[in-house]
């Protein structure tokens, strides 16, 4: 019998959110008092970006650390949830008396009825050949034993739970230090994106009416409710989307890294940040089938699972660039999907280019990007500053979108090579477990992409 993989997939990057109705954000360090920011790059024309200010500078503080601790405490003490202790600090959770089953082909209804009778249960969800069964009396272990011996079953595994990861965000930054840190403005002289290259944010959804996001969104999907209303009732997905594509040069809020690339919002996690592996895989497949060129996954787990791996493989086979956060537990334990072959694993650095103290490390880390005190959009039309590899990953997803905008003919493997090959090494090492190939460099990457197109 295949080893059971127990994991708790968690949304990476949520911590103490310093929640703003919005102080000024800028494209470079230091405050600007003029109505525009003018940057002149060597060998280029001056770049004008409207000053991005908000009349109200009051900052509210929300303690998400406490909120996350309460959530974990609830999961740990719920009779409907099973807890797995990987080590002293890392826990995983899954729904007791539930099982995710992938059949080789869709079973006839009479077979489904027999399964339900045998397990004394019900069918919770179905997507193509994948089913979620819930039993009234059998444990998850017993359900797995029942289904795995069936010749018609490809795999059977627990229904894993996504939970937020706690990361301290000590104070709010009143500028977007992250943009100049990766050569964003110099890169804009080569490409500001293309409406033809779409970036999917598979997360908690996106604030569909946010003034800094609404014009950048295309039709999305709610994998939980199975409709096209991926509204963000958590905030995490809106923050990730804003880093990639907050409406730039519109005089409102902040600037995203891309100016034109559409965001495909895909909701796979609910208001409390929890969701099942079934929904994440379903959301990834939906994004691929709806023309995503890049997929951002600011989530992860410490053990591989079949349903997630098969969805990742599907995306890679369809020439999609997949980016994933490395994790926030300051551990070398491999995190998935970042550690899957073909996926770009992203670690986090601070404003000094040093490794963020929470950032995971290991041979699966491919590059690093800013991930400390990152200002971005949030739910309910607001803005917030968050820290985590969740915030680092969308910097890379945005770069992948820009590269494909410069040269749409590039394969996903070519895009990965450009991002890793153009990264700026940290220290004397060309590659390290903390930074991978180095910190991403937008200008250098776009120059490489442009040359490959000639």
QUIKA-V51186 format. One record per run of one state. SS is the DSSP state (H for helix, E for strand, L for the rest). FROM is the first residue (numbers start at 1). TO is the last residue. If there is no record, write none. Layout:
SS;FROM;TO, SS;FROM;TO
This chain:
L;1;7, E;8;11, L;12;14, E;15;15, L;16;16, E;17;20, L;21;24, E;25;25, L;26;35, E;36;39, L;40;46, E;47;50, L;51;51, E;52;52, L;53;58, E;59;62, L;63;63, H;64;76, L;77;80, E;81;85, L;86;90, E;91;95, L;96;97, E;98;103, L;104;108, H;109;119, L;120;120, E;121;127, L;128;129, E;130;135, L;136;139, H;140;148, L;149;152, E;153;157, L;158;159, E;160;164, L;165;166, E;167;167, L;168;176, H;177;181, L;182;183, H;184;188, L;189;198, E;199;204, L;205;205, E;206;206, L;207;213, H;214;216, E;217;222, L;223;226, E;227;227, L;228;230, E;231;231, L;232;235, H;236;245, L;246;262, E;263;267, L;268;274, E;275;276, H;277;289, L;290;293, E;294;297, L;298;298, E;299;301, L;302;305, H;306;317, L;318;320, E;321;325, L;326;335, E;336;336, L;337;343, E;344;349, L;350;354, E;355;355, L;356;366, E;367;370, L;371;373, E;374;377, L;378;378, H;379;381, L;382;382, E;383;386, L;387;388, H;389;406, L;407;411, H;412;422, L;423;423, E;424;424, L;425;431, E;432;432, L;433;435, E;436;436, L;437;438, E;439;439, L;440;441, H;442;452, L;453;454
